[in-house]
């Protein structure tokens, strides 16, 4: 990730949960809060309810890669937390990418919105 860092500490996640805005779709919930920096920070949370460790890590990789490839269209200065819902256990890359961009559009945090059919 060239423009972004990861949220790692529990208090960073809790701050975004408490003070950020959230939108959800079938696969993910996204919380967004401005951070006052010139870069984005992203955190991904996948609970044990979603699946075993293989499934959880796969979802994490899908979300991180989807974000990485579209990082340049996101506004900067944001803390984002993406929570996977149980329905995300069986999705592919295209669905993860579409769901992530859909939530970004709802939050109005992308410069250009495009949709791959």
N, C-alpha and C positions, 0 to 999 in steps of 0.2 A: 504494500500500500504506500504509494508515494506521497499522498497528501494527508494520510490519516494515521492515527494511533489506535490502540485498543484500550477500552476501559477494562481494568483488571480488578480493582478493589471493590469490595462489597459496598462501601459507603458511596462510591461513585455511581454504582447502579441504583442504590436507594435514593440518591439525590435526584437522578433523572426520573425515577418512578414518581417521586413525591411532587416535583416541580414541573415536570414536562407534560406535554400533551400527548395523547395516545389515539391511535386509530388501529383498527383490526380488519383483517379479511379472513378467508377460510384457513390460511396456512400460518400467518404470522400476526403478531401484535408489535407495533412500532411506537416507542416513546421517543420524543424529540425535545431537546432543551438547548437553547443557545448557550455557548460556553465562553464567549468573549475572546477566543483565540482565533488565529488565522487558519486553523486546520480542524478537521473533524476527528472525533473520537467515536469508535463504534464498539459496542459490546453485544455479544450474542449469548442468549441463554436458552438451553434446551434441557428440559427436566426429564427425569427418569420415567415420567408418565408417557413420554413420546416413544420411547423404545430403549433397547439395550445400548451399550456404549458404542457399538459399531454404527448403529442408526443415528445416534446423537452426534457423533463426530462427522458422519457423512452430511447431515443437515448443516452443521456448522461450516463445513468446507464449501457446500453449495452457496450458502448465504455470503460467506466471505468472498468467494470468487465472483459472484454476481455483483456485489458491491465494488470489488476491485476493478472490474471491467467497465463499470459505469461511473466510477469515482469522479471523473471530470465533469459530469453533468450535475452533480450535487452541489448545492450552496455550501460555502465553507463557514466554519465557526459553530459547528453543531456537535452536541453529544447525542448519539443515537443508541438506543437499546432495542434489539430485535429479539422477541421471544417466540419460539416455535410452538405451534399448537399441535395436538396429537395427529391431526390430519396431514401434517407435513412429513410423516414417517415414510410415505411411499411416493413422494413427488420426485420428479426429475429436474434437471437443470433449468429447462425452459420455464417450467411452472414456478420454480423458485425465483427466477429472474423477473418474471411477469408480476408475481405477488409483491416482490420488493419494490419494483417501479410503481406499482399501483399505490402502495402505501406512501411512497415518496410524493406522488402526485396529490394524494389527499392532504398531506402535510404542507404542500406548496414549497418543497425544499429542493426542487430540481430546476435547472435553468431551461431545459428543453424537455418536453415529454414526448417520447416516441414509443410506439408499441409494435412489437414484432408479432405478426400473425403466424 
